[in-house]
């Protein structure tokens, strides 16, 4: 069931996990959550990869349909 937002907002979320998580599954799960919330996923990251997390926060993924002029 899709969640219908009351206000026009666009969220960008990432998921940081600890331990031996299945990153591929978590990535797909987060993508589905963000579709329901009308947002964009910036990825899933293990907490041990601090540099990768910081890069994702500073330079988030740009969606394929984003046009920059």
C-alpha positions as CSV (number, residue, x, y, z in Angstrom):
1,X,0.0,0.0,0.0
2,X,1.5,3.3,-1.0
3,X,1.6,6.1,1.5
4,X,0.1,9.3,0.2
5,X,1.8,12.4,1.5
6,X,-0.2,15.3,2.8
7,X,2.4,17.9,1.9
8,X,4.8,18.1,-1.1
9,X,8.1,17.1,0.4
10,X,10.9,15.1,-1.2
11,X,13.1,13.1,1.3
12,X,16.6,11.8,0.7
13,X,17.5,9.0,3.0
14,X,20.3,6.6,3.6
15,X,20.6,3.5,5.8
16,X,23.7,2.9,8.0
17,X,23.9,-0.6,9.4
18,X,26.2,-2.4,11.8
19,X,27.5,-6.0,11.4
20,X,27.0,-8.4,8.6
21,X,24.0,-7.0,6.8
22,X,22.9,-8.2,3.4
23,X,23.7,-4.9,1.6
24,X,22.0,-5.9,-1.6
25,X,18.7,-6.7,0.2
26,X,18.9,-3.6,2.3
27,X,19.5,-1.5,-0.8
28,X,16.4,-2.9,-2.5
29,X,14.3,-2.5,0.7
30,X,15.3,1.2,1.1
31,X,14.5,1.8,-2.6
32,X,11.0,0.5,-2.0
33,X,10.5,2.5,1.1
34,X,11.6,5.7,-0.7
35,X,9.2,5.0,-3.5
36,X,6.4,4.8,-0.9
37,X,7.5,8.1,0.7
38,X,8.1,9.8,-2.7
39,X,11.8,10.2,-1.9
40,X,15.3,9.3,-3.1
41,X,17.6,6.7,-1.6
42,X,21.3,7.8,-1.1
43,X,22.3,4.2,-0.4
44,X,23.1,1.7,2.3
45,X,26.4,1.7,4.1
46,X,28.2,-0.3,6.7
47,X,29.1,1.8,9.7
48,X,32.7,0.6,9.4
49,X,33.0,2.5,6.0
50,X,33.1,6.0,7.4
51,X,34.7,7.6,4.4
52,X,32.1,6.1,2.1
53,X,29.3,7.4,4.3
54,X,30.8,10.9,4.4
55,X,31.1,10.9,0.6
56,X,27.4,9.9,0.3
57,X,26.3,12.7,2.6
58,X,28.4,15.3,0.9
59,X,27.9,14.1,-2.7
60,X,24.6,12.3,-2.8
61,X,23.6,10.1,-5.8
62,X,21.9,12.1,-8.5
63,X,18.9,10.4,-10.0
64,X,19.1,9.3,-13.6
65,X,16.2,11.6,-14.6
66,X,17.8,14.7,-13.0
67,X,18.8,17.3,-15.5
68,X,21.4,19.9,-14.4
69,X,21.7,23.0,-16.5
